[in-house]
Amino acid sequence: MTGKMTGKRKRQLVLAVKIVFSSTVMFLLYRSIPLEELKEVMASLNYFYFLPICLLLFVNTVLSALKWRLFLSADGVDIPLSTLTMTYLIGSFYNLFLPSNIGGDSYRIYDIAQKSRDSVRSAASVFADRFSGFLALVSLSLVSSILVAREFHNLFFFLAPLLIFLVMLAVLIALVKEKPVRTLLSLTRLNRFSFLVGLTEKFFLSFQCYGANRKLLSQVMLISFVFQLSVIMIVQLLALSLHASVSFFYFSAFVPLITLMEALPISVFGLGLRDMGYVFFFGWVGMTDVQTRSLALLFLGMSVGYSLIGGIVYLMRLLSSEPNKSVNSPEP
């Protein structure tokens, strides 16, 4: 009982630290910006760009669901694309209330495990989906960081993505070779738990299925890169709606780095880190203080608004399941 309470307190403490960090950074970034100027910029938005933005958001969701389906199919799990798309949307809704992407990914694993009756394969597919997406992001960040490091004459912009890339490469090698993971289980004495060893071996089987299929790997990485490029286009369209004209070159250089920044587990929903990235990078290429902060707020509003669609989908799924339960339930 004490252990559970200690774990709960640790999570609460971590969340509190994240809230303080995000709040402090947001306060420092926005305190010098008059509210009237922000209102004026938001009032002058060009809504013409919101249609292609919404279209790209939906396309990205379908692409993500398609990539997920490719992993599941390679492992012998057949789930319709429409079902995975809805599950993805609901997962994004869960991300609003739970730290990082843990909430959304947990729901995705649970939902597909209910349908496939195989929680390990579901978890492996979600992990592979996340890993491939993050690998594409880090790869783009690594390329863009070379350009940024040259412009700012600061090697840090290159070294940080390089370090993350090397860590991911080490994780990938460990999963492919399998022995490093087994060694880690042995060193931590987790191999005493037979159920954990069994789960790990099943996890390896799923990854063997993925690794043996070169066509699958090519397809998922292509989808991952298209997804990241689509995010870059979305951010540029948001900037254009603010009447900020900046070359696509700078968006392709900065957006992957900003996305990588907000993925760091030190803030709530990327708040503060994302804003810091937009203010620092896009302020350097000519956007005004109000425009950079408005861009960060627009991105946040877009993300939250789109995630709320997942809440509507979740409600519809719950309502549609109720009649089925009533029909299937035995009469007293």
C-alpha positions as CSV (number, residue, x, y, z in Angstrom):
1,M,0.0,0.0,0.0
2,T,2.9,2.3,0.9
3,G,4.6,1.5,-2.4
4,K,1.5,2.4,-4.3
5,M,1.1,5.7,-2.5
6,T,4.8,6.5,-3.0
7,G,4.4,5.8,-6.7
8,K,1.3,8.0,-6.9
9,R,3.0,10.8,-5.0
10,K,6.0,10.6,-7.4
11,R,3.6,10.9,-10.4
12,Q,1.9,13.8,-8.8
13,L,5.2,15.5,-8.1
14,V,6.4,15.0,-11.6
15,L,3.1,16.4,-13.0
16,A,3.4,19.4,-10.6
17,V,7.0,20.1,-11.8
18,K,5.8,20.0,-15.4
19,I,2.9,22.4,-14.7
20,V,5.3,24.8,-12.9
21,F,7.8,24.6,-15.8
22,S,5.1,25.2,-18.5
23,S,3.4,28.0,-16.5
24,T,6.8,29.7,-15.9
25,V,7.9,29.6,-19.5
26,M,4.5,30.7,-20.8
27,F,4.5,33.6,-18.3
28,L,8.0,34.8,-19.4
29,L,7.2,34.5,-23.1
30,Y,3.8,36.2,-23.0
31,R,4.1,38.8,-20.3
32,S,5.5,41.5,-22.6
33,I,2.9,41.0,-25.3
34,P,-0.2,43.3,-25.0
35,L,-3.4,41.3,-25.0
36,E,-5.0,43.8,-27.4
37,E,-2.3,43.1,-30.0
38,L,-2.9,39.3,-29.7
39,K,-6.6,39.9,-30.1
40,E,-6.0,42.1,-33.2
41,V,-3.8,39.5,-34.9
42,M,-6.3,36.7,-34.2
43,A,-9.2,38.8,-35.4
44,S,-7.4,39.4,-38.7
45,L,-6.9,35.6,-39.4
46,N,-7.4,34.5,-43.0
47,Y,-9.8,31.6,-42.6
48,F,-9.2,30.5,-46.2
49,Y,-6.2,28.4,-45.0
50,F,-8.2,26.5,-42.5
51,L,-9.9,24.2,-45.0
52,P,-6.6,22.7,-46.3
53,I,-5.3,22.6,-42.7
54,C,-8.3,20.5,-41.7
55,L,-7.9,18.3,-44.8
56,L,-4.2,17.7,-44.0
57,L,-5.0,16.9,-40.4
58,F,-7.5,14.2,-41.5
59,V,-5.2,12.8,-44.1
60,N,-2.5,12.5,-41.4
61,T,-4.8,10.6,-39.2
62,V,-5.7,8.2,-42.0
63,L,-2.0,7.8,-42.9
64,S,-1.2,7.0,-39.2
65,A,-4.0,4.5,-39.1
66,L,-2.8,2.9,-42.4
67,K,0.7,2.6,-41.0
68,W,-0.6,1.0,-37.9
69,R,-2.7,-1.4,-40.0
70,L,0.4,-2.4,-41.9
71,F,2.1,-3.4,-38.7
72,L,-0.9,-5.3,-37.4
73,S,-1.4,-7.1,-40.8
74,A,2.2,-8.2,-40.9
75,D,1.7,-9.8,-37.5
76,G,-1.5,-11.6,-38.6
77,V,-4.0,-9.2,-37.0
78,D,-6.7,-7.9,-39.5
79,I,-8.5,-4.8,-38.3
80,P,-10.4,-2.5,-40.8
81,L,-8.8,0.9,-41.6
82,S,-11.9,2.7,-40.6
83,T,-11.8,1.2,-37.1
84,L,-8.2,2.1,-36.6
85,T,-8.8,5.6,-37.8
86,M,-11.6,6.1,-35.2
87,T,-9.4,4.5,-32.5
88,Y,-6.6,6.9,-33.4
89,L,-8.9,9.9,-33.1
90,I,-10.1,8.7,-29.7
91,G,-6.5,8.1,-28.6
92,S,-5.7,11.8,-29.5
93,F,-8.7,12.8,-27.2
94,Y,-7.2,10.8,-24.3
95,N,-3.9,12.6,-24.8
96,L,-5.6,15.8,-23.7
97,F,-6.0,14.5,-20.2
98,L,-3.0,12.1,-19.7
99,P,0.7,12.8,-19.8
100,S,2.6,12.8,-23.1
101,N,1.1,10.1,-25.5
102,I,0.7,7.5,-22.8
103,G,-3.0,7.9,-22.5
104,G,-3.7,7.7,-26.2
105,D,-1.4,4.8,-26.8
106,S,-2.8,2.9,-23.8
107,Y,-6.3,3.3,-25.2
108,R,-5.1,2.2,-28.7
109,I,-3.5,-1.0,-27.2
110,Y,-6.6,-1.7,-25.0
111,D,-9.1,-1.2,-27.9
112,I,-7.3,-3.3,-30.4
113,A,-6.5,-6.0,-27.8
114,Q,-10.3,-6.2,-27.2
115,K,-10.8,-6.8,-30.9
116,S,-7.8,-9.0,-31.7
117,R,-7.7,-10.9,-28.3
118,D,-4.0,-10.4,-28.3
119,S,-2.6,-7.6,-26.1
120,V,1.1,-8.3,-26.9
121,R,0.7,-7.9,-30.7
122,S,-1.4,-4.8,-30.1
123,A,1.3,-3.3,-27.9
124,A,4.0,-4.2,-30.3
125,S,2.2,-2.6,-33.2
126,V,1.6,0.7,-31.3
127,F,5.3,0.7,-30.2
128,A,6.5,0.1,-33.8
129,D,4.1,2.8,-35.0
130,R,5.4,5.3,-32.5
131,F,9.1,4.3,-33.0
132,S,8.9,4.6,-36.8
133,G,7.2,8.0,-36.6
134,F,9.8,9.3,-34.1
135,L,12.7,7.9,-36.2
136,A,11.4,9.9,-39.2
137,L,11.1,13.0,-37.0
138,V,14.6,12.7,-35.6
139,S,16.0,12.0,-39.1
140,L,14.4,15.1,-40.4
141,S,15.6,17.0,-37.3
142,L,19.1,15.8,-37.9
143,V,19.2,17.1,-41.4
144,S,17.5,20.4,-40.6
145,S,19.8,20.9,-37.6
146,I,22.9,21.0,-39.9
147,L,21.4,24.0,-41.7
148,V,20.3,25.6,-38.4
149,A,23.7,25.0,-36.8
150,R,25.4,26.7,-39.7
151,E,23.1,29.7,-39.6
152,F,23.4,30.2,-35.9
153,H,27.1,29.2,-35.7
154,N,26.2,26.9,-32.8
155,L,27.0,23.1,-32.8
156,F,24.5,22.4,-30.1
157,F,21.6,22.5,-32.6
158,F,23.2,19.5,-34.4
159,L,24.6,17.6,-31.4
160,A,21.2,17.4,-29.6
161,P,19.3,15.6,-32.5
162,L,22.4,13.5,-33.2
163,L,22.4,12.2,-29.6
164,I,18.7,11.3,-29.8
165,F,19.3,9.6,-33.1
166,L,22.1,7.5,-31.7
167,V,20.0,6.5,-28.7
168,M,17.2,5.4,-31.0
169,L,19.7,3.5,-33.2
170,A,20.9,1.7,-30.0
171,V,17.3,0.8,-29.1
172,L,16.7,-0.5,-32.6
173,I,19.8,-2.6,-32.5
174,A,18.9,-4.0,-29.1
175,L,15.4,-5.0,-30.4
176,V,16.8,-6.6,-33.5
177,K,19.7,-8.5,-31.7
178,E,17.4,-9.4,-28.8
179,K,20.4,-10.4,-26.6
180,P,20.9,-6.8,-25.1
181,V,17.2,-6.8,-23.9
182,R,17.6,-10.3,-22.4
183,T,20.8,-9.1,-20.7
184,L,19.0,-6.1,-19.3
185,L,16.3,-8.3,-17.9
186,S,19.0,-10.5,-16.3
187,L,20.9,-7.5,-14.8
188,T,17.7,-6.0,-13.3
189,R,16.6,-9.5,-12.2
190,L,13.3,-9.1,-14.0
191,N,13.9,-12.4,-15.6
192,R,12.6,-14.0,-12.4
193,F,9.1,-13.2,-13.5
194,S,8.2,-15.8,-16.1
195,F,5.2,-13.9,-17.4
196,L,7.5,-10.9,-18.2
197,V,9.9,-13.1,-20.0
198,G,7.0,-14.7,-21.9
199,L,5.7,-11.3,-22.9
200,T,9.2,-10.2,-24.1
201,E,9.6,-13.3,-26.2
202,K,6.2,-12.7,-27.9
203,F,7.2,-9.0,-28.4
204,F,10.3,-10.2,-30.2
205,L,8.3,-12.5,-32.4
206,S,6.2,-9.5,-33.6
207,F,9.3,-7.5,-34.3
208,Q,10.8,-10.4,-36.2
209,C,7.7,-10.3,-38.5
210,Y,8.2,-6.6,-39.0
211,G,12.0,-6.9,-39.7
212,A,11.7,-9.8,-42.1
213,N,9.3,-7.7,-44.4
214,R,11.5,-5.2,-46.2
215,K,8.4,-3.9,-48.2
216,L,6.6,-3.2,-44.9
217,L,9.6,-1.2,-43.5
218,S,9.8,0.8,-46.7
219,Q,6.1,1.6,-46.6
220,V,5.9,2.6,-43.0
221,M,9.0,4.8,-43.2
222,L,7.6,6.5,-46.4
223,I,4.3,7.1,-44.6
224,S,6.2,8.5,-41.6
225,F,8.2,11.0,-43.7
226,V,5.0,12.1,-45.5
227,F,3.3,12.6,-42.2
228,Q,6.1,14.8,-40.9
229,L,6.2,16.8,-44.1
230,S,2.5,17.3,-43.8
231,V,3.0,18.7,-40.3
232,I,5.5,21.2,-41.8
233,M,2.9,22.3,-44.4
234,I,0.2,22.7,-41.7
235,V,2.4,25.0,-39.7
236,Q,3.2,27.1,-42.8
237,L,-0.5,27.4,-43.6
238,L,-1.1,28.5,-40.0
239,A,1.6,31.2,-40.5
240,L,0.0,32.3,-43.8
241,S,-3.3,32.6,-42.0
242,L,-1.5,35.1,-39.7
243,H,-0.3,37.0,-42.9
244,A,3.3,35.9,-42.1
245,S,5.2,35.1,-45.2
246,V,8.3,33.0,-44.5
247,S,10.1,30.7,-46.9
248,F,9.1,27.0,-46.8
249,F,12.9,26.3,-46.3
250,Y,12.7,27.7,-42.8
251,F,9.6,25.8,-41.9
252,S,11.3,22.5,-43.1
253,A,14.3,23.4,-41.0
254,F,12.6,24.6,-37.8
255,V,9.4,22.6,-37.4
256,P,11.1,19.2,-37.0
257,L,13.3,20.7,-34.3
258,I,10.4,22.3,-32.5
259,T,8.4,19.1,-32.7
260,L,11.4,17.3,-31.2
261,M,11.6,20.0,-28.4
262,E,8.0,19.6,-27.4
263,A,8.4,15.8,-27.2
264,L,10.8,16.3,-24.2
265,P,9.0,15.0,-21.1
266,I,9.5,18.1,-19.1
267,S,6.3,20.0,-19.9
268,V,2.5,19.6,-20.1
269,F,1.3,19.0,-23.6
270,G,4.4,20.6,-24.9
271,L,3.3,24.0,-23.5
272,G,6.2,26.4,-23.1
273,L,8.7,24.3,-25.1
274,R,6.7,24.6,-28.3
275,D,6.1,28.4,-27.7
276,M,9.8,28.8,-27.0
277,G,10.7,27.1,-30.2
278,Y,8.4,29.2,-32.3
279,V,9.5,32.5,-30.7
280,F,13.2,31.7,-31.0
281,F,13.4,30.2,-34.5
282,F,10.7,32.1,-36.4
283,G,11.6,35.4,-34.6
284,W,15.0,35.0,-36.1
285,V,13.7,34.9,-39.7
286,G,11.6,38.0,-39.5
287,M,8.2,37.1,-37.8
288,T,7.1,39.7,-35.2
289,D,6.9,38.9,-31.5
290,V,3.1,38.8,-31.7
291,Q,3.1,36.6,-34.8
292,T,5.4,34.0,-33.3
293,R,3.3,33.7,-30.2
294,S,0.1,33.7,-32.1
295,L,1.5,30.9,-34.3
296,A,2.2,28.8,-31.1
297,L,-1.3,29.5,-29.8
298,L,-2.9,28.7,-33.1
299,F,-1.1,25.4,-33.2
300,L,-2.2,24.6,-29.7
301,G,-5.8,25.6,-30.4
302,M,-5.8,23.5,-33.6
303,S,-4.4,20.4,-31.7
304,V,-6.9,20.7,-28.9
305,G,-9.8,21.3,-31.3
306,Y,-8.9,18.4,-33.5
307,S,-8.5,16.1,-30.4
308,L,-12.0,17.0,-29.3
309,I,-13.3,15.4,-32.5
310,G,-11.9,12.2,-31.0
311,G,-14.1,12.8,-28.0
312,I,-17.2,13.0,-30.2
313,V,-16.2,9.8,-32.0
314,Y,-15.7,8.2,-28.6
315,L,-19.2,9.3,-27.5
316,M,-20.7,8.0,-30.7
317,R,-18.9,4.6,-30.3
318,L,-20.3,4.3,-26.7
319,L,-23.8,5.2,-27.8
320,S,-23.7,2.7,-30.7
321,S,-22.4,-0.1,-28.4
322,E,-25.3,0.4,-25.9
323,P,-28.0,-1.0,-28.2
324,N,-25.8,-4.0,-29.0
325,K,-25.4,-4.7,-25.3
326,S,-29.1,-4.5,-24.8
327,V,-29.8,-6.9,-27.6
328,N,-27.2,-9.4,-26.5
329,S,-28.1,-9.3,-22.8
330,P,-30.3,-12.2,-21.6
331,E,-33.8,-11.5,-20.4
332,P,-34.4,-11.9,-16.7
